[in-house]
């Protein structure tokens, strides 16, 4: 084995060891399901079906983070943004989100102002407007209700101690704490932080190797 080959070998070995240590301690990669229409639609435009994403699990998720948690009383996972913690009062009405009577508002349009999503019931393509919303210190993309007559259900709930209220990034097609209730904070240990690549492959989209807010 020549010097160059030995260098490649040891480099590959060190990289593999570092990835292994990170995998055991702080990260996990996860592929977004492509057979769960409501979950897929609810995560748009932040995450798309078939995406490979990195989950951070070394530190506890905070208010505003997009997290992956086991769904209460069901053998599946859910993805939502923490908008309410123990004692908070969350009020969702006609597309408006208020936490302790303070609105979570759209700040500006996204760089890509529109996106499409498959209707979770019919499979038809639906056009939506994308807006940036500020939750705590996290500015993230959200699917808005503007231009659509159908509205998700309204709800007002005080979050029990030790639990969190999860809100879908897609306000038009949510699957969140309105559906399955609040979630024990202790079960929400993984934050969605980075997209590795997309279902279309490396060259199928520019939305790869990017941070997810």
Secondary structure, DSSP 8 states (H G I E B T S, - for coil): --HHHHHHHHHHHHHHHHHHHHHHHTEEEEE--SS-HHHHHHHTTTS-TT-EEEEE-SS---TT-EEEEE-TTSSSEEEEEEEE-TT-EEEEETTEEEETTEEE-EEEEEEEEEEEEE-TTT--EEEEEEEEEEETTEEEEEE--TT-------EEEE--TTEEEEE-SBSSS--SHHHH--EEGGG--EEEEEEEE-TT-TTS-S--SEE--
